[in-house]
Amino acid sequence: EVQLVESGGGLVQAGGSLRLSCAASGFTFDDYAIGWFRQAPGKEREAVAVIIGGGSTIYADSVKDRFTISRDNAKNTVYLQMNSLKPEDTAVYYCNGEVEGMDYWGKGTLVTVSS
């Protein structure tokens, strides 16, 4: 069974940092891209960053130069290091993977950035 479990969210002041983790299980982790998405209150879910199996990365313009996505294939974990956080980064952050044509999501972790 494919599972994605996020952790690391919390409350932080503007300008602060958080590191989110996404622990994956149930599939050959190295072979698949994993992405971070977020959904703010009253807004649609949006892509934040994606990392493919080989390590290439893609970022949304809104988080470039502030967020870094990385993966540890030995631990089946993807990280999202978030620096210089802004109140507009407040959202539930979700981990996503498409495995053999099926879309899988974690339950999310809440990040709240106070001004």
KOLKOL-622064 format. One record per atom (N, C-alpha, C, O, CB): residue in one letter; chain; atom name; x, y, z. Coordinates in steps of 0.1 Angstrom, whole numbers. Glycine has a CB too. Layout:
 type mol atom    c1    c2    c3
    a   A   CA     X     Y     Z
...
This chain:
 type mol atom    c1    c2    c3
    e   A    N     8   -12     0
    e   A   CA     0     0     0
    e   A    C     9    13     0
    e   A    O    18    14     8
    e   A   CB   -10     0    12
    v   A    N     6    21   -10
    v   A   CA    14    34   -11
    v   A    C     9    43     1
    v   A    O    -3    46     2
    v   A   CB    12    41   -24
    q   A    N    19    49     8
    q   A   CA    16    58    18
    q   A    C    26    70    18
    q   A    O    38    68    15
    q   A   CB    16    52    32
    l   A    N    20    82    20
    l   A   CA    29    94    21
    l   A    C    24   101    34
    l   A    O    13   104    36
    l   A   CB    27   103     8
    v   A    N    34   103    42
    v   A   CA    31   109    55
    v   A    C    39   122    58
    v   A    O    52   121    58
    v   A   CB    33    99    67
    e   A    N    33   133    59
    e   A   CA    40   146    61
    e   A    C    41   149    76
    e   A    O    34   144    84
    e   A   CB    32   157    54
    s   A    N    52   156    79
    s   A   CA    54   161    92
    s   A    C    63   174    92
    s   A    O    68   177    81
    s   A   CB    61   150   101
    g   A    N    63   181   103
    g   A   CA    72   192   104
    g   A    C    65   206   103
    g   A    O    72   216   105
    g   A   CB    82   192    93
    g   A    N    52   206   101
    g   A   CA    45   219   101
    g   A    C    44   225   115
    g   A    O    48   219   125
    g   A   CB    31   217    96
    g   A    N    40   237   115
    g   A   CA    38   244   128
    g   A    C    37   259   126
    g   A    O    34   264   115
    g   A   CB    51   242   137
    l   A    N    38   266   137
    l   A   CA    36   281   138
    l   A    C    50   287   138
    l   A    O    59   284   146
    l   A   CB    28   285   150
    v   A    N    52   297   129
    v   A   CA    65   304   128
    v   A    C    63   318   125
    v   A    O    53   322   118
    v   A   CB    75   297   118
    q   A    N    72   327   130
    q   A   CA    71   341   126
    q   A    C    76   344   112
    q   A    O    84   336   107
    q   A   CB    78   349   137
    a   A    N    71   354   106
    a   A   CA    76   358    93
    a   A    C    91   360    94
    a   A    O    97   365   103
    a   A   CB    69   371    89
    g   A    N    98   355    83
    g   A   CA   112   355    83
    g   A    C   119   342    88
    g   A    O   131   340    86
    g   A   CB   117   367    90
    g   A    N   111   334    95
    g   A   CA   116   322   101
    g   A    C   117   310    91
    g   A    O   115   312    79
    g   A   CB   107   318   112
    s   A    N   120   299    96
    s   A   CA   123   287    87
    s   A    C   115   275    93
    s   A    O   113   274   105
    s   A   CB   137   284    86
    l   A    N   112   266    84
    l   A   CA   107   253    88
    l   A    C   112   242    78
    l   A    O   115   246    67
    l   A   CB    91   253    89
    r   A    N   113   230    83
    r   A   CA   116   219    74
    r   A    C   105   209    74
    r   A    O   102   203    85
    r   A   CB   130   213    77
    l   A    N    99   206    63
    l   A   CA    88   196    62
    l   A    C    95   183    57
    l   A    O   104   183    49
    l   A   CB    77   200    53
    s   A    N    89   172    62
    s   A   CA    93   159    57
    s   A    C    81   151    51
    s   A    O    70   152    56
    s   A   CB   100   151    69
    c   A    N    84   143    41
    c   A   CA    74   134    36
    c   A    C    80   120    35
    c   A    O    89   117    27
    c   A   CB    70   139    21
    a   A    N    75   112    44
    a   A   CA    80    98    45
    a   A    C    71    89    36
    a   A    O    59    89    37
    a   A   CB    80    92    59
    a   A    N    77    82    26
    a   A   CA    70    74    17
    a   A    C    72    59    19
    a   A    O    83    55    24
    a   A   CB    75    77     2
    s   A    N    62    51    16
    s   A   CA    64    36    17
    s   A    C    54    30     7
    s   A    O    45    36     2
    s   A   CB    60    32    31
    g   A    N    57    17     4
    g   A   CA    48     9    -4
    g   A    C    51    10   -19
    g   A    O    44     4   -27
    g   A   CB    34    14    -3
    f   A    N    62    16   -23
    f   A   CA    66    16   -37
    f   A    C    81    19   -38
    f   A    O    88    22   -28
    f   A   CB    59    27   -45
    t   A    N    87    17   -50
    t   A   CA   101    18   -52
    t   A    C   104    33   -53
    t   A    O   103    39   -64
    t   A   CB   106    11   -65
    f   A    N   108    39   -42
    f   A   CA   108    53   -40
    f   A    C   117    60   -50
    f   A    O   114    70   -56
    f   A   CB   113    57   -26
    d   A    N   129    54   -53
    d   A   CA   139    61   -62
    d   A    C   134    63   -76
    d   A    O   139    73   -82
    d   A   CB   151    52   -63
    d   A    N   124    56   -80
    d   A   CA   119    57   -94
    d   A    C   110    68   -97
    d   A    O   107    71  -108
    d   A   CB   113    44   -98
    y   A    N   104    74   -86
    y   A   CA    93    83   -88
    y   A    C    96    98   -84
    y   A    O   103   100   -74
    y   A   CB    81    78   -81
    a   A    N    89   107   -91
    a   A   CA    90   121   -87
    a   A    C    80   123   -75
    a   A    O    69   116   -74
    a   A   CB    86   130   -98
    i   A    N    84   131   -66
    i   A   CA    76   135   -54
    i   A    C    74   150   -54
    i   A    O    84   157   -57
    i   A   CB    82   130   -41
    g   A    N    62   155   -52
    g   A   CA    60   169   -51
    g   A    C    54   174   -38
    g   A    O    48   166   -31
    g   A   CB    51   173   -63
    w   A    N    56   187   -36
    w   A   CA    49   194   -25
    w   A    C    39   203   -31
    w   A    O    42   211   -40
    w   A   CB    60   201   -16
    f   A    N    27   203   -25
    f   A   CA    17   212   -29
    f   A    C    12   219   -16
    f   A    O    15   215    -5
    f   A   CB     5   204   -36
    r   A    N     4   230   -18
    r   A   CA    -1   236    -6
    r   A    C   -15   242   -10
    r   A    O   -18   245   -21
    r   A   CB     8   247    -1
    q   A    N   -23   243     1
    q   A   CA   -36   249    -1
    q   A    C   -39   258    10
    q   A    O   -40   254    22
    q   A   CB   -47   238    -2
    a   A    N   -41   271     7
    a   A   CA   -44   281    17
    a   A    C   -59   282    18
    a   A    O   -66   278     9
    a   A   CB   -38   295    12
    p   A    N   -64   287    29
    p   A   CA   -78   289    32
    p   A    C   -85   296    20
    p   A    O   -81   307    17
    p   A   CB   -81   295    45
    g   A    N   -95   290    15
    g   A   CA  -103   297     4
    g   A    C   -96   297   -10
    g   A    O  -101   303   -19
    g   A   CB  -105   311     8
    k   A    N   -85   290   -11
    k   A   CA   -78   290   -24
    k   A    C   -76   276   -29
    k   A    O   -78   266   -21
    k   A   CB   -64   297   -22
    e   A    N   -73   275   -42
    e   A   CA   -71   262   -48
    e   A    C   -57   256   -44
    e   A    O   -48   264   -41
    e   A   CB   -72   262   -63
    r   A    N   -56   243   -44
    r   A   CA   -43   237   -42
    r   A    C   -33   241   -53
    r   A    O   -37   241   -65
    r   A   CB   -44   222   -41
    e   A    N   -21   244   -49
    e   A   CA   -11   248   -59
    e   A    C     2   240   -57
    e   A    O     5   236   -46
    e   A   CB    -8   263   -59
    a   A    N     9   238   -68
    a   A   CA    22   231   -67
    a   A    C    33   241   -61
    a   A    O    33   253   -65
    a   A   CB    26   226   -81
    v   A    N    41   235   -53
    v   A   CA    52   243   -47
    v   A    C    65   239   -53
    v   A    O    73   248   -57
    v   A   CB    52   241   -31
    a   A    N    68   226   -52
    a   A   CA    81   221   -57
    a   A    C    80   206   -60
    a   A    O    72   199   -54
    a   A   CB    92   224   -47
    v   A    N    88   202   -70
    v   A   CA    88   188   -74
    v   A    C   103   184   -75
    v   A    O   111   191   -79
    v   A   CB    80   186   -87
    i   A    N   105   171   -71
    i   A   CA   119   165   -73
    i   A    C   117   152   -79
    i   A    O   109   143   -75
    i   A   CB   126   164   -60
    i   A    N   125   150   -90
    i   A   CA   123   137   -97
    i   A    C   134   127   -91
    i   A    O   142   131   -83
    i   A   CB   126   138  -113
    g   A    N   133   115   -96
    g   A   CA   142   105   -90
    g   A    C   156   108   -91
    g   A    O   164   105   -82
    g   A   CB   139    92   -97
    g   A    N   161   114  -102
    g   A   CA   175   117  -104
    g   A    C   179   130   -97
    g   A    O   191   132   -96
    g   A   CB   177   119  -119
    g   A    N   170   137   -91
    g   A   CA   173   148   -83
    g   A    C   170   162   -89
    g   A    O   172   172   -82
    g   A   CB   188   148   -79
    s   A    N   166   162  -101
    s   A   CA   163   175  -107
    s   A    C   150   181  -100
    s   A    O   142   173   -95
    s   A   CB   160   174  -123
    t   A    N   150   194  -100
    t   A   CA   139   201   -92
    t   A    C   132   212  -100
    t   A    O   138   217  -109
    t   A   CB   145   207   -79
    i   A    N   120   214   -97
    i   A   CA   112   225  -102
    i   A    C   105   232   -91
    i   A    O   100   226   -82
    i   A   CB   102   219  -113
    y   A    N   105   246   -92
    y   A   CA    99   254   -81
    y   A    C    88   263   -87
    y   A    O    90   268   -98
    y   A   CB   109   261   -74
    a   A    N    78   266   -79
    a   A   CA    69   277   -82
    a   A    C    77   290   -81
    a   A    O    86   291   -72
    a   A   CB    57   277   -73
    d   A    N    73   300   -89
    d   A   CA    80   313   -89
    d   A    C    79   319   -75
    d   A    O    88   326   -70
    d   A   CB    74   322   -99
    s   A    N    68   317   -68
    s   A   CA    66   323   -55
    s   A    C    75   318   -44
    s   A    O    76   325   -34
    s   A   CB    51   321   -51
    v   A    N    81   307   -46
    v   A   CA    90   301   -35
    v   A    C   105   300   -40
    v   A    O   113   296   -32
    v   A   CB    85   288   -31
    k   A    N   108   303   -52
    k   A   CA   121   302   -57
    k   A    C   131   310   -48
    k   A    O   127   321   -44
    k   A   CB   123   306   -72
    d   A    N   142   305   -46
    d   A   CA   153   312   -38
    d   A    C   149   312   -23
    d   A    O   157   317   -15
    d   A   CB   155   326   -43
    r   A    N   138   307   -19
    r   A   CA   134   306    -5
    r   A    C   132   292     0
    r   A    O   136   288    11
    r   A   CB   122   314    -2
    f   A    N   127   283    -9
    f   A   CA   124   269    -5
    f   A    C   134   260   -13
    f   A    O   138   263   -24
    f   A   CB   110   266    -8
    t   A    N   137   249    -6
    t   A   CA   146   239   -13
    t   A    C   140   225   -10
    t   A    O   137   221     1
    t   A   CB   160   240    -7
    i   A    N   138   218   -21
    i   A   CA   133   204   -20
    i   A    C   145   195   -22
    i   A    O   153   197   -30
    i   A   CB   122   202   -31
    s   A    N   145   184   -14
    s   A   CA   156   174   -15
    s   A    C   150   161   -12
    s   A    O   139   160    -7
    s   A   CB   167   178    -6
    r   A    N   158   150   -15
    r   A   CA   153   137   -12
    r   A    C   165   129    -7
    r   A    O   176   130   -11
    r   A   CB   147   130   -24
    d   A    N   161   119     2
    d   A   CA   171   110     7
    d   A    C   165    96     4
    d   A    O   156    91    11
    d   A   CB   173   111    23
    n   A    N   170    90    -7
    n   A   CA   164    78   -12
    n   A    C   167    66    -2
    n   A    O   159    56    -2
    n   A   CB   170    74   -26
    a   A    N   177    67     6
    a   A   CA   180    57    16
    a   A    C   169    57    27
    a   A    O   167    46    33
    a   A   CB   194    59    22
    k   A    N   163    68    29
    k   A   CA   153    69    40
    k   A    C   139    70    34
    k   A    O   129    72    41
    k   A   CB   156    82    48
    n   A    N   138    70    21
    n   A   CA   125    71    14
    n   A    C   118    84    19
    n   A    O   106    83    22
    n   A   CB   116    59    17
    t   A    N   125    95    19
    t   A   CA   119   107    24
    t   A    C   123   119    15
    t   A    O   134   120    10
    t   A   CB   125   110    39
    v   A    N   113   128    14
    v   A   CA   115   140     7
    v   A    C   114   151    17
    v   A    O   105   151    25
    v   A   CB   105   142    -5
    y   A    N   122   161    16
    y   A   CA   122   173    25
    y   A    C   118   186    17
    y   A    O   121   187     5
    y   A   CB   135   174    32
    l   A    N   113   195    25
    l   A   CA   111   209    19
    l   A    C   116   218    30
    l   A    O   109   221    40
    l   A   CB    95   211    16
    q   A    N   127   224    27
    q   A   CA   133   234    36
    q   A    C   127   247    32
    q   A    O   129   252    20
    q   A   CB   149   234    35
    m   A    N   121   254    41
    m   A   CA   114   267    38
    m   A    C   121   278    47
    m   A    O   120   278    59
    m   A   CB    99   266    41
    n   A    N   127   287    40
    n   A   CA   133   298    46
    n   A    C   126   311    43
    n   A    O   118   312    33
    n   A   CB   148   299    42
    s   A    N   129   322    50
    s   A   CA   123   335    48
    s   A    C   108   334    46
    s   A    O   102   340    36
    s   A   CB   130   342    35
    l   A    N   102   327    55
    l   A   CA    87   325    54
    l   A    C    79   338    55
    l   A    O    83   347    62
    l   A   CB    83   315    64
    k   A    N    69   338    47
    k   A   CA    60   350    46
    k   A    C    46   346    51
    k   A    O    42   334    50
    k   A   CB    60   356    32
    p   A    N    38   355    56
    p   A   CA    24   352    60
    p   A    C    16   345    48
    p   A    O     8   336    51
    p   A   CB    16   364    64
    e   A    N    19   349    36
    e   A   CA    12   342    24
    e   A    C    17   328    22
    e   A    O    11   322    13
    e   A   CB    15   351    12
    d   A    N    26   323    29
    d   A   CA    30   309    28
    d   A    C    21   300    37
    d   A    O    22   288    37
    d   A   CB    45   307    32
    t   A    N    13   307    45
    t   A   CA     4   299    54
    t   A    C    -5   290    46
    t   A    O   -12   295    37
    t   A   CB    -4   309    63
    a   A    N    -5   277    49
    a   A   CA   -13   268    41
    a   A    C   -12   254    47
    a   A    O    -3   252    56
    a   A   CB    -9   268    26
    v   A    N   -20   245    43
    v   A   CA   -17   231    45
    v   A    C    -9   226    34
    v   A    O   -12   227    22
    v   A   CB   -31   222    46
    y   A    N     2   219    37
    y   A   CA    12   214    28
    y   A    C    10   199    26
    y   A    O    10   192    36
    y   A   CB    27   218    32
    y   A    N     9   195    14
    y   A   CA     7   181    10
    y   A    C    18   176     2
    y   A    O    24   183    -6
    y   A   CB    -6   180     3
    c   A    N    21   163     4
    c   A   CA    31   156    -4
    c   A    C    23   147   -14
    c   A    O    12   142   -11
    c   A   CB    39   146     6
    n   A    N    28   146   -26
    n   A   CA    21   140   -37
    n   A    C    31   131   -45
    n   A    O    43   135   -47
    n   A   CB    15   150   -46
    g   A    N    26   119   -49
    g   A   CA    34   111   -58
    g   A    C    24   104   -68
    g   A    O    14    99   -64
    g   A   CB    42   101   -50
    e   A    N    28   103   -80
    e   A   CA    21    95   -90
    e   A    C    28    82   -92
    e   A    O    39    82   -98
    e   A   CB    19   103  -103
    v   A    N    22    71   -88
    v   A   CA    29    58   -88
    v   A    C    20    49   -97
    v   A    O     9    46   -94
    v   A   CB    30    52   -74
    e   A    N    26    45  -109
    e   A   CA    20    36  -118
    e   A    C     6    41  -122
    e   A    O    -4    33  -122
    e   A   CB    19    22  -112
    g   A    N     6    54  -125
    g   A   CA    -7    60  -130
    g   A    C   -17    64  -120
    g   A    O   -27    70  -123
    g   A   CB   -13    50  -139
    m   A    N   -14    61  -107
    m   A   CA   -23    65   -96
    m   A    C   -17    76   -88
    m   A    O    -5    77   -86
    m   A   CB   -26    52   -87
    d   A    N   -26    86   -85
    d   A   CA   -22    98   -78
    d   A    C   -24    95   -63
    d   A    O   -34    92   -58
    d   A   CB   -30   110   -82
    y   A    N   -13    98   -55
    y   A   CA   -14    96   -40
    y   A    C   -10   108   -33
    y   A    O    -1   116   -37
    y   A   CB    -4    84   -36
    w   A    N   -18   111   -22
    w   A   CA   -16   123   -14
    w   A    C   -15   119     0
    w   A    O   -21   109     5
    w   A   CB   -28   133   -16
    g   A    N    -6   127     8
    g   A   CA    -6   126    22
    g   A    C   -18   133    28
    g   A    O   -26   140    20
    g   A   CB     7   130    28
    k   A    N   -19   133    41
    k   A   CA   -30   140    48
    k   A    C   -27   155    50
    k   A    O   -36   163    53
    k   A   CB   -34   134    61
    g   A    N   -15   159    48
    g   A   CA   -11   173    49
    g   A    C    -6   177    63
    g   A    O    -8   170    73
    g   A   CB   -23   181    46
    t   A    N     2   188    63
    t   A   CA     7   193    76
    t   A    C     5   208    75
    t   A    O     9   215    65
    t   A   CB    22   189    78
    l   A    N     0   214    86
    l   A   CA    -3   228    86
    l   A    C     9   237    89
    l   A    O    16   235    99
    l   A   CB   -14   231    95
    v   A    N    11   247    80
    v   A   CA    21   257    83
    v   A    C    14   271    84
    v   A    O     7   275    76
    v   A   CB    32   258    71
    t   A    N    17   277    96
    t   A   CA    11   290    98
    t   A    C    22   300   101
    t   A    O    31   298   110
    t   A   CB     2   290   111
    v   A    N    23   311    93
    v   A   CA    33   321    94
    v   A    C    26   334    99
    v   A    O    18   339    92
    v   A   CB    40   323    80
    s   A    N    31   338   111
    s   A   CA    25   350   117
    s   A    C    33   362   113
    s   A    O    45   362   111
    s   A   CB    24   349   132
    s   A    N    26   374   112
    s   A   CA    33   386   107
    s   A    C    38   394   119
    s   A    O    44   404   118
    s   A   CB    23   395    99
